[in-house]
Amino acid sequence: MNSMRNSKNDTESRNDISRHIKGISCDVNNCSYNEDGCYCTAEKINVGPYSAQCSTETVCSTFKPKSTKP
């Protein structure tokens, strides 16, 4: 029984990791796509605007604030 439980936990861990966009890190803790404080779990991301000249002019338009239910 324990081996089944461990196997399920291992599978869930692998599934969580597979949701992360490889090579994308995120420091925005209040984004609903941020997992564990550094992983982006959005299906895709959009970064803009196209007219940006440096990184400080860019924005992730995929940002979605975490729900603030009481």
N, C-alpha and C positions, 0 to 999 in steps of 0.2 A: 504494500500500500504506500509506504513512504517513497519507494522508487517512482511510483506513478505521480505522486505529488511533486517530487523534485523534477521529474521530467516535464510536468506541466509548467512549473515555475521557470525552468530553463527555456521552454518554448515561448512563454510570455516575455521573458527578457529579450530573446532574439527578435520577437515581433516589435517590441518597443524600439530597439536599436534600428530596425529596418524602417521605421517611420521617420527617422532623422534624415535630413537632407545632407548627404555626404559633402563635406567641405564647407558647409555653411554653419557659422556660429552666430549666436544671438545673445546680446547682453541686456535686452529689454525684458526685465522681469515681469512687467505687467502686460505682456502680450500673451494672448491665449494660445499661441503656437509655440511658446517657449517652454521647453521641458528641461527640468533639472538645472535651470539657470543658464544654460549655454547651448541647447540644441533646438534647432528649428524643425517643427513637425508639420508645417504647411505642405500641401501637395505640390505647390510651386510658389515662387516668390516673384514679386515685381519690384524692381529698383529703378528709380528715376530721379529727377527728370532727365530727358535726353540731352538737355543743354548744360548739364553739370560739367564743371571744369576741374573740380577736385572732390575728394571724398567727403569733405564737410558740406558739400552742396547736394549730396545724394540722400535719398529717403527710401525706406522700404514701405511701399504702399500696400503691402499685404498685411501690415500691422492690424490686429484686432484686439481691443482691450479685453482683459479678463473680466468675466462677469463679477459684479460687486453686489451679489445678493446678500441681504441681511441674514 
